[in-house]
Amino acid sequence: MNNKVEIEGKWYELVPMEKQDDTEPELEQPNAFYGCESVDGVFNFSVLLDDDGKSWKDTQSLTYKPKGGTEEYWDNPDFLNGLVNGATDCIGFLPHTFTEKDTNELLNVLNYAVKMGWL
C-alpha cells in the first residue's frame, strides 16, 4: 500500500483517519420548572426542578410585566418571602406605581407558590 501522495511536486504522507461516529449526540434533558401566573398575566412565578423533580433551592423567581412598562425580574427568595410575610423593608422596594390590585395579585401568586411548597 502506498502511504504517500504527490501534490504539485510535494510528497505527503497519508495518515489514516479514525472512524467517525455516525450516531447523533444524545440531547440533554430540558430544564424543568414549576410556575404560576396571575390572572392578568402581570406576575409570573417560577422555580427550577432538580433531577428528582423537587424545587431546586434558591431558583425561585418572579417576573413583573406591567402593561406598557418595563419588565422586572426578582430572584431573591428572601425578598419574595419577605413580601409574603409583610416585611416593610421588602414592601418598600415595590414600584411606586403599584396599585392595591397589583399588590393583591402579587401576593396571590406568591401565596400560591408557598402553598405548593415552591417558596
Secondary structure, 3 states (H helix, E strand, C coil): CCCEEEECCEEEECCCCCCCCCCCCCCCCCCCEEEEECCCCCEEEEEEECCCCCECCCCCEEEECCCCCCCEEECCHHHHHHHHCCCHHHHCCCCCCCCHHHHHHHHHHHHHHHHCCCC
